[in-house]
């Protein structure tokens, strides 16, 4: 099933999650923040799925 994802909200969420990890003792996560800023919508969705994020919470209404 295909869903439409609000990419801006997803990007903000992923940046927040990786940023928190970077400042919480995992500095390597800062690389993820920089990569997330440049990712396409498709790449963001793949990254979110790798991180175990439920994309349904970012579904466009």
C-alpha positions, 0 to 999 in steps of 0.5 A, spaced: 500 500 500 502 506 498 501 512 502 503 520 501 508 522 507 509 529 509 516 530 507 518 536 511 515 533 518 519 527 517 525 530 515 524 535 522 523 528 526 529 525 523 533 531 524 531 531 531 532 524 533 539 524 530 541 530 533 538 528 540 543 522 539 549 526 537 548 530 543 546 524 548 553 521 547 553 518 540 557 524 536 557 519 529 549 521 529 551 528 527 553 525 520 546 522 519 543 529 521 548 532 515 546 527 510 538 527 512 538 535 510 540 533 503 536 526 502 530 526 497 523 524 499 525 517 497 531 516 501 528 519 507 523 514 507 528 509 507 532 512 512 526 512 517 524 505 515 531 503 517 530 506 524 524 503 525 520 509 524 512 508 522 511 512 516 504 512 518 504 518 523 507 522 517 501 521 512 498 527 509 491 528 510 
